[in-house]
Amino acid sequence: MSLFLGIDVGTTKTAAVVVDTKTGSLVAWQERPNDNRLGAAPDRSEWDAHAGLELAMAVSCEAAERARSFGQVEGIGVTGQMHGVVVVDEDLEPRTPFIGWQDKRCDEPTREFDSTIAQMRRLASEEFLSGTGRRFATGYMGPTLFWLVQNGLLPSDGVTASFMPDYVVAWLCQQRPVTDTTDAASAGVYDLVRHCWHEDLLRTLGLPLSLFPAVLPTGSLAGRLAPEPAKALGLPAGLPVMNALGDNQSSFFGSVASPAHDLLINIGTGGQISATVRHFVPPEMLETRPFVGEDYLLVGAGMTGGNAYAAIRDFVLQIGEQVFGVTRSGDLYAVLNRLAEAVAPGSEGLQCDPRFAGTRHMPWQRGSFTGISPANFTIGHFVRALFEGMAETFWSAYVEMQAKGLEPRQRLVGSGNGIRRNPLLAHILAERFGLPLVTPVHTQEAAYGAALLAAVAAGAVPSLSAAGSLIRYLDGKS
């Protein structure tokens, strides 16, 4: 066997898997919820970065130990949450919390502007932004750093702004954080066309170039496992450690066997639809993100997902508790799914716009239910209408992708617990797209993708296409 460890560093949970890169099988995995959120205001997303690092080390150690009977881990790949930032010093000590992509501080009014984002857009003319793929949004590394500067809270003295997965890689290798294009592109201040930090834009925003990590090619090695973390993981020092990549790209790489023919829909807390393109597409409502090799990913990001379904679940729970005095334990989603399955397609005229909390690019957007009648005013109808509305938002993004030149795809690949645990939603998506939908055999798609790409970087798998051929689906296809 040729075993590679993949680590997915997230805010909801952190996971680690060990993949046999000869067969593609998942021989061990472990995950734990990330309960390291700090007691900040509700519109803040602040996390204890050092505790997050310790969590990543713990789950990785457990996964490696479970895989020990299958052989020795030969390399490590890391992925995780894009967009956010933690500022670390030369000793790799966090000087700020990790501030995640759900943080809303940059949408708050300032003394002179409607928001920090508005201030940045005023400073950064269209000349800087046009054609570079850059857009500002709250929670991105660039806007968060700008906010810290404006509020006198950015540490100095040789610090580096790091994405959280890059911080884990830096600790594993005991070296200053570096990053790759997939993560750098999520910062809002990176030029996707010239593949470098946008120095003129940084200068205009008052952000020093020295603050930002060096950018290495996606899928390259960041360094070697240092003795101290090797001892903590129970692994040999000197193992190759791959430069971290973004979780969207890693999930795509770990889910899609045929990038030229497949379309990925990932539904977790949020939702994304992604497809590969060979050229850069200037962004409007879609995003163009770097991918492995020469390709880009065209992405509909920040879309509705499990957060919208959770809103309906919480409303039903509230009725039970506040009206009937009943507190329910167990999986309410299974009940809601069963009620929705009993409703005919079309939900008897009930329609849902599921953008209850807005979108990344239209945070002011709100959802709705329309076409309500006595016949469809049931919990099952509302859930089914939600699923159909979710499918419609993904379909609209796909239509826009094709308008931008994407060739029609032949198959949907569904990943994330929102699809994996909800056959009705998967069926509705397949019906709306008119395409078959397959789900990978393995879970933890992002960590799996990181392990596969690390195997390619280390030479254990000969090519990117060979890595894709290892992916198997629940229907037995590849």
Secondary structure, DSSP 4 states (H G I P E B T S, - for coil): --EEEEEEE-SSEEEEEEEETTTTEEEEEEEEE---B-S--TT--EE-HHHHHHHHHHHHHHHHHHTGGG--EEEEEEEE--S-BEEE-TTS-BSS-EE-TT--GGGS--SSSS-HHHHHHHHS-HHHHTTTT----TTSHHHHHHHHHHTT----SS-EEE-HHHHHHHHHHTS--EEEHHHHGGGSSEETTTTEE-HHHHHHHT--GGGSPEEE-TT-EEEE--HHHHHHHT--TT-EEEPPEEHHHHHHHTT-S-TTTEEEEEESSSEEEEEEESS----SSSEEEE-STT-EEEEEEEE--HHHHHHHHHHHHHHHHHHS-----S-HHHHHHHHHHTSPTTGGG-EEE--TT--SS-TT---EEES--TTT-SHHHHHHHHHHHHHHHHHHHHHHHHHTTPPPPSEEEEESHHHHT-HHHHHHHHHHHTS-EE-BSSS-HHHHHHHHHHHHHHTSS--HHHHHTT--BTTS--
